[in-house]
Structures are given as structure tokens and as C-alpha cells.
Amino acid sequence: MNSNPKLQPSWFLVTAALFYLAFWIQTDWTIEDGMIVARVARNFATYGVLSYNTTSWVSSCTSTLFAFIVGLLALIGIPPLIAAKIIGISAALMGGWILYKAALRVQCPCHASITAGIYMLLPPTVAYATCGLETPFYTLACMVALFSIPCKSPQIALTAGAIAAIIRPDGLLALLIVIMGIWWRKNSFACAG
Amino acid sequence: MPAVIILIVFFAIHYGVYRTWLPHSMMAKAQVYHVEPLKNMGRYLERMLLSQKEGLFLYALALWGVWLIRKNWQHLWLVAWYVVYHLAFMLRAPLFDWYLHPPIFVVIFFSGIAVGYILNQFEQRCSHRLSNYRRVYEVSLKALIVLVAFIVNFQYAKAKLRYRIYEREVREAAGRWLALHTSPSDLVFTESLGYIGFFSRNRFVDWPGLVDTSVPTLVKGLSRIEGYKRIIEAKNPHYLVLRDIEWRSLKKAIGLKYKIIAQFPSPFPEYPGYIIAKRK
């Protein structure tokens, strides 16, 4: 297919953005634990305490970093629930773009855009983009880390792996795989050389 | 180097602020949720593969996709992560749906490769006819994906809308009731910290102790209801916000000390209603 790769992502990015917004408006769905993040972020913006109860500092969210970022946005006046969903939608869209770029390594632009489109329009992807949790943000970090293993410079993969680990502790698994992947690549090149 | 700096800075700040290296919520869940690896594995696989049976063909396509690019080892690290991630969760962590989502991109990446292979075969066979209608063919493919996505998302959204109605009428309503009828300094016990906590301004204590560092050790080794009793005895909260089934289990033990002052029946039979009980 002789398609312009620069134009291919536009259809799935625009369609996905519309789906995410429609889902948000239609359902106004926030997952129960997303409301915990929203309360922690609200406490940070209102009282300067990044905690569920303002009387003590306890890290009550699985992703303290995500709660902190939502809190920062709340600090500039964006309601925490809306801030969490904006981050979710942005991360999901960026994730689709990363998947497209990765698929381009093994597919033509048209087919790569279909792969990314299927992922972005999958019902759980649509729902979790607006669920209020760190899920799309964490997924994006894992995607960048894992898809960057074949890149020449290991820095991007390692940095994204570290970011995944600080978003959610199980991101250490992604970091571990990245380290193994880079080590394997270096050794196999050394053997080939 | 940047990766090491990121990790050191974050965990040092986390420890400096909270006096724990890892999120307390994670440690509380690990202490209290009793996960039987084999049983959890069965439930996990069932939820992962069978809760949306129509998605099973994507897994089949993904396996085919892995086979198609088996010689390109660099992409097989995705498979390694996919397996390690799911194993870690199915063997240890309690099952929450949102843990299942992150690795889905791996399934779609490989199933996309299989779909691309099928399309390639079709395009090669019909290359003569397609050459004049390439643009129409591409647009039709994408339109088909959007149409299917619209239909399945519509069904999915209906389920989530139902969930939202439940939250609005039950847990959000309970939170709003607390905001209206109690003082912010009143301590509330509940297991459901999300909607109830967001729509109220009270101090909370919970099971399994996500918001109070002393709770996980207090309830370690106890069943859920025994844990509730222990927390209520130790913390003496002014209010309890419980599922009606939890209240029925606790009534004998704490019924003399607390009385129901508000009820929030569920609009759907499959979800529980909630009660608010006040200390006498």
C-alpha cells in the first residue's frame, strides 16, 4: 500500500479521541479507586497534604506519582476528576501513536494504522482512558519502554522503564525485561561482531 | 543513568514523605488479602479470557502473529513481559479488573500482525482490481473497524452507565449524606473509600487499612468481618458505612453500639445497598 505514513495516524487518533469523549459524556464513569485518587489530589490542592486523610501522611493510592500530577493540575484549578481523565485520554492517544510507530517496523502504514486503531477503539481501552486511574499512563510508560528495546540507544527504554516503576511498583517488571532485552541485544551483537 | 536518578529521587522522596519505600496501600492489600495461588490463577484466567468471550479470537490471532514474527527476537521481549506480568498478578495479587488491561496492547500488536498478513494475502491476490480502487479499499477497511467499534462500545457503555447509576444512587448518595449531616472531624469506617470518601469531608478508617498505617497489623490473619469488628473496637468510629450484607453479619456484635440512621437501597438486584449507622 503506497499510503502517506504521516497521514495514516490521523484517522485513528481523531476517531479514538471522539470515542473517548463520547464515552466520558455518555457514561461519566469513574472507577471506585479513581475516586480515591481524586480525593487525595483534592486534599493536595486544598490543604497541601498528598494523603486521603489530611490528619496524617499515608500513601493510599497505588500510584502516588499519578495522584501528585492530578493534584498539581487541581492546584491550577482543574477539578481532580477532570484532570485524571484528561491525563488518561492524552496517555491513551499517545499510546496509540507509539503502537502505530512500533507496528510500522513490521507492517505497511495502512496495516499499522489498523493495528493501532483496533487497540485504541477496543472497549476496555476506551473505558480505561476515562476511568480516573493511572492505567493508561502506566500502559504508555510500559509501551515506550518495551518498544524501545530494539532502538540503538538504550536510554529511552531504561528511562521509560524507570518511569513505569515509579508510576506503579509492578512497573519494575517492565524495567527488568528492558534490562534483560538490552543486555541480550548487546551480547548477541558482541557475539556477531 | 537517568533511569537510576529517577528511581533514587522518587523512592527517596517517597520514603522521606511517607516513611515507606512502597505505597502503603499495596502493603496493606498484600497483608490482608489472602490469595491462594492456584485458585486465584483459575479465577484470573477465567476473567481474562472468558469475561469477554468475543475477544478470544484476538488471542488466537495474537498467537499466530507471534509465530509469524518468531525470528524477530526483539519483539519477543513483549511476550516475555506479558507472561511475567500476568504470572505476577495471578499468583500474588488480588484480582481487580484494571490490572488486566495494561498488557492488552501486546495482544493487539501481535494480532495486528496476523491481520496484516491476511490483508497482504488478499491484496496480493486482488492487486489487479485493487490498483484502481486502493483509496476506496483503505477507507472501507477503516470504516468497517469504526463501525464494529461503535457497536461493541455502545454495548460496553450501557454496562458502565448502569454502574454509574448505581454509584450515583448508592455510594455517592451516602457520601453526600455524610457531608450534609456530620462534622468533618467525625471518624467514619467503611471498606468503600472511593465515592463515599470523595463526596464527604470526614476522616476515614477502612478495611484493609489503606488510609491508616496501624490497621493492617490490627487485622492481619483475621477474616474480613472479624477484621471489621477489630477495627470498630479499636478505632471507635462515629459512623459506619457498610453494605447491607456486611451490616447483617456485624449486627450481632455491634448492633447494641450502633443504629442505622440512613439507608441507600440498590437500584439493581446484583449490586448491594448501603447503610449508615451512627454510634449510640
Contacts between the chains, C-beta under 8 A, distances in Angstrom:
chain1	res1	chain2	res2	distance
A	1	B	123	7.2
A	1	B	134	7.0
A	1	B	138	6.9
A	2	B	134	7.7
A	3	B	138	6.7
A	11	B	142	5.5
A	12	B	142	7.8
A	15	B	146	5.7
A	15	B	149	7.9
A	19	B	149	6.9
A	19	B	153	6.3
A	23	B	153	6.8
A	23	B	157	5.7
A	23	B	160	7.8
A	26	B	157	5.3
A	26	B	161	6.8
A	27	B	157	5.3
A	27	B	160	4.4
A	27	B	161	4.7
A	27	B	164	5.5
A	28	B	164	5.5
A	29	B	160	4.2
A	29	B	161	7.4
A	29	B	163	6.4
A	29	B	164	5.2
A	30	B	167	8.0
A	31	B	98	6.5
A	31	B	194	7.7
A	32	B	167	7.8
A	32	B	171	7.7
A	32	B	192	6.6
A	32	B	194	3.7
A	32	B	195	6.5
A	33	B	96	7.7
A	33	B	98	7.5
A	33	B	194	6.0
A	34	B	194	7.1
A	35	B	193	7.8
A	35	B	194	3.4
A	35	B	195	5.1
A	35	B	197	6.8
A	35	B	198	4.3
A	36	B	193	5.3
A	36	B	194	5.2
A	36	B	197	6.7
A	36	B	198	7.8
A	36	B	210	7.5
A	38	B	198	5.5
A	39	B	193	7.8
A	39	B	194	8.0
A	39	B	197	5.0
A	39	B	198	4.7
A	42	B	198	7.7
A	50	B	17	7.4
A	51	B	211	7.7
A	52	B	193	6.8
A	52	B	197	6.8
A	52	B	204	6.7
A	52	B	210	7.2
A	52	B	211	4.2
A	53	B	203	5.1
A	53	B	204	6.2
A	53	B	211	5.5
A	53	B	212	7.7
A	55	B	203	6.0
A	56	B	212	7.6
A	56	B	213	7.7
A	57	B	17	6.0
A	57	B	18	5.7
A	58	B	18	6.7
A	58	B	24	5.2
A	58	B	210	7.7
A	58	B	211	5.6
A	58	B	212	6.8
A	58	B	213	5.8
A	59	B	14	6.9
A	59	B	17	7.9
A	59	B	18	4.6
A	59	B	20	6.5
A	59	B	23	4.4
A	59	B	24	4.8
A	59	B	25	6.6
A	60	B	23	7.7
A	60	B	24	6.6
A	60	B	25	5.2
A	60	B	193	7.6
A	60	B	210	4.7
A	60	B	211	4.8
A	61	B	23	6.6
A	61	B	25	6.2
A	62	B	23	5.6
A	62	B	25	5.7
A	62	B	26	5.9
A	63	B	23	7.5
A	64	B	14	6.3
A	64	B	18	7.7
A	64	B	23	5.8
A	65	B	10	7.1
A	95	B	105	6.8
A	99	B	105	5.9
A	99	B	108	7.3
A	99	B	109	6.4
A	102	B	109	6.7
A	103	B	109	6.6
A	103	B	112	5.8
A	103	B	113	7.7
A	103	B	116	8.0
A	106	B	69	6.0
A	106	B	72	7.0
A	106	B	75	7.4
A	106	B	113	6.0
A	106	B	116	7.8
A	107	B	112	7.0
A	107	B	113	6.8
A	107	B	116	4.6
A	108	B	116	7.5
A	110	B	138	5.5
A	110	B	141	7.6
A	111	B	112	7.3
A	111	B	115	7.2
A	111	B	116	3.8
A	111	B	119	5.9
A	111	B	120	7.5
A	112	B	112	7.6
A	112	B	116	7.8
A	113	B	142	7.6
A	114	B	112	6.8
A	114	B	115	6.5
A	114	B	116	7.4
A	114	B	119	7.7
A	114	B	141	6.4
A	114	B	142	7.1
A	114	B	145	6.5
A	115	B	108	6.5
A	115	B	109	6.7
A	115	B	111	8.0
A	115	B	112	2.7
A	115	B	113	7.5
A	115	B	115	7.0
A	115	B	116	7.0
A	116	B	112	7.8
A	117	B	142	6.7
A	117	B	145	5.3
A	117	B	146	7.8
A	117	B	149	8.0
A	118	B	108	5.6
A	118	B	111	7.5
A	118	B	112	6.4
A	118	B	115	7.5
A	118	B	145	6.4
A	119	B	104	7.4
A	119	B	105	5.7
A	119	B	108	4.0
A	119	B	109	7.7
A	119	B	112	7.7
A	121	B	145	6.7
A	121	B	146	7.1
A	121	B	149	3.6
A	121	B	153	7.1
A	122	B	104	6.9
A	122	B	108	6.9
A	122	B	149	7.7
A	123	B	52	7.9
A	123	B	152	5.5
A	123	B	153	5.2
A	123	B	155	7.9
A	123	B	156	3.7
A	124	B	100	7.9
A	124	B	101	5.4
A	124	B	104	6.5
A	124	B	156	8.0
A	125	B	101	7.6
A	125	B	104	7.1
A	126	B	153	5.6
A	126	B	156	7.3
A	127	B	156	6.4
A	127	B	157	8.0
A	127	B	160	6.1
A	128	B	98	6.7
A	128	B	101	5.2
A	131	B	98	7.1
A	133	B	98	5.8
A	135	B	98	5.3
A	135	B	101	5.5
A	135	B	102	6.5
A	138	B	102	6.0
A	139	B	101	7.0
A	139	B	102	4.5
A	139	B	105	6.5
A	142	B	81	7.4
A	142	B	102	6.0
A	143	B	105	5.9
A	146	B	77	6.2
A	146	B	78	5.4
A	146	B	81	5.7
A	147	B	78	7.9
A	149	B	74	6.1
A	149	B	77	5.2
A	150	B	74	3.9
A	150	B	75	7.8
A	155	B	1	8.0
A	155	B	2	6.5
A	155	B	3	7.8
A	158	B	2	7.4
A	158	B	3	4.0
A	159	B	2	4.9
A	159	B	3	5.2
A	159	B	6	6.7
A	161	B	3	6.5
A	162	B	2	7.4
A	162	B	3	3.8
A	162	B	4	7.6
A	162	B	6	4.2
A	162	B	7	5.2
A	163	B	6	6.5
A	165	B	7	6.4
A	166	B	6	6.4
A	166	B	7	6.8
A	166	B	10	4.2
A	166	B	11	7.7
A	169	B	22	5.4
A	169	B	23	6.9
A	169	B	26	6.2
A	170	B	85	7.3
A	170	B	88	6.4
A	170	B	89	7.6
A	173	B	81	6.7
A	173	B	84	5.3
A	173	B	85	5.7
A	173	B	88	6.1
A	174	B	81	6.0
A	174	B	85	7.9
A	175	B	3	7.4
A	176	B	84	7.7
A	177	B	77	5.7
A	177	B	80	5.5
A	177	B	81	4.4
A	177	B	84	6.6
A	178	B	77	7.8
A	180	B	77	7.4
A	180	B	80	7.6
A	181	B	74	7.5
A	181	B	77	4.3
A	184	B	73	8.0
A	185	B	74	7.2
